[in-house]
Amino acid sequence: MAVKTCDLLEQLRELPDPRRQCRNLKHRLDEVVMMAFCAVLAGANDCVEIATWASRHRDFLATFLDLVHGVPSHDTFGRVLAVLPPTTVQAILLPWLQKRRGLPGELIHLDGKTLRSTRHRWAGLGALHLVSAWASATGLTLGQVAVDSKSNEITAIPQLLELLDLRDKIVTIDAIGCQKEIATAVVEQGGDYVLAVKDNQPTLHAEIQAAFAKALQEGDRSCRSYTSEASEHGRQEHRTVWVLPGRRLLSQCGAWTALASLVMVLRVVSSPETGQESSAVRYFISSLRPSARRLARAIRSHWEIENGLHWVLDVVFREDAQRVYDRTAGQNYAFLNRLAVSLLRGDSSPVSLKVKRKAAGWDVNYLAQLLGLPDK
């Protein structure tokens, strides 16, 4: 019998078992999911690797799991991940994650990512596309919703927002989420929005351009600015953020719920070695008051979901190479990856996430520490 337990295992015991109850059902659901998550945290990238890791670490697992019928086969892990409702898994595990890591902070970023190797041409399956919510300040995943393709993010974003606590939060979304209904949903849930504006909203985009052109030409005192500089990877970046009150958008101001600010960002990147220089201008709308510094921080932080989550999933977890064709299993596996990223980011060791993940596979004491297992 197991001599230890932890909050995660207690939480997993609340998972409803969707499997048909019969005499052939040998492995407890909470134990199967616990083993799968431990293996993913320790470096496993598919069900075969999960089963192999679990069988080689059976003595460690037996300290907190009963394992009455031993370690499941890789087929069993695959079948369990394919029948568990992804929304139920998230509803059970996200509260544990926040209890383990703390509250997410003020900024929440939404963005989509395609799992490229989940495409199956002969079966007529396109690649699985997930929209994720990410708290950049604390490195926490807050939820995910699957869509059929990137073009359907517009319908997935409201579903994801419903899963989140947006009270006193700032939600940033790229241009595909610049929709009146999405802005309204954020405000009605007690949050503020910062939405990128591109040519998918041509009238809005043109009016914001015209408003800033006029304000800068006339020296409008209500146009506030904030400038920052950074130097990295051999490049120098100069960013200037201008902000205007939302009422300057005369024809559409009332159409966007709680619109308070228009934003223009000029980004100039130069290379001291080559002398080359490039620039780009982007526009945003926001329900935040016209504070150039605060809006600049929110806009700049949005890229953390690319650098802090998506890049890590591709490079450290090799997510783009994982061939999981079942849609439900793909969502559950992706969520376990995101849960692992969040847990590894909570460790203060001065090493990369890649090294932390390898260390979790090498040292079961470190893995136990990440999971919150007691020492004795």
SULTA-V590761 format. One record per residue. NEAR is the number of other ideal C-beta (glycine too) atoms within 10 Angstrom. Layout:
# SULTA-V590761
near
NEAR
NEAR
This chain:
# SULTA-V590761
near
7
13
9
14
14
17
14
24
20
11
19
21
13
11
18
9
14
11
14
8
7
6
5
7
12
10
20
17
18
19
23
25
23
22
26
24
21
27
28
23
23
24
18
24
16
19
24
14
16
27
22
15
21
27
15
11
18
13
8
16
21
16
14
21
24
11
18
10
11
12
23
23
14
16
11
15
27
20
17
22
25
18
15
24
14
21
14
14
20
22
14
19
20
20
12
19
21
17
13
18
17
12
12
23
15
17
21
28
25
27
23
22
22
18
24
15
17
24
14
12
7
5
7
6
14
13
16
25
21
24
25
22
26
29
26
23
13
17
21
27
27
24
22
22
25
18
20
13
12
15
10
15
21
16
14
21
26
16
14
20
24
12
15
20
14
20
8
9
20
23
28
27
25
16
17
21
25
23
19
14
12
21
24
15
19
29
18
12
15
11
20
22
29
24
26
21
22
14
9
13
20
10
9
23
16
13
20
22
15
12
22
21
11
13
19
14
8
9
7
16
7
11
21
17
14
17
12
13
10
11
9
7
6
9
15
14
14
15
17
17
25
22
28
22
19
22
13
20
21
9
9
16
16
11
11
22
16
15
22
18
24
29
26
23
20
15
15
15
15
15
13
10
8
9
7
10
11
10
10
9
12
15
23
24
25
27
21
19
13
20
17
18
12
19
25
21
16
23
19
17
22
22
13
19
25
14
10
18
25
20
11
23
21
15
13
20
24
13
24
16
12
18
12
22
14
17
15
16
22
24
26
24
28
25
24
22
23
26
22
28
24
23
23
22
18
15
14
5
10
5
10
13
18
14
14
19
21
15
19
25
17
12
12
17
10
16
19
19
13
20
19
14
20
11
7
5
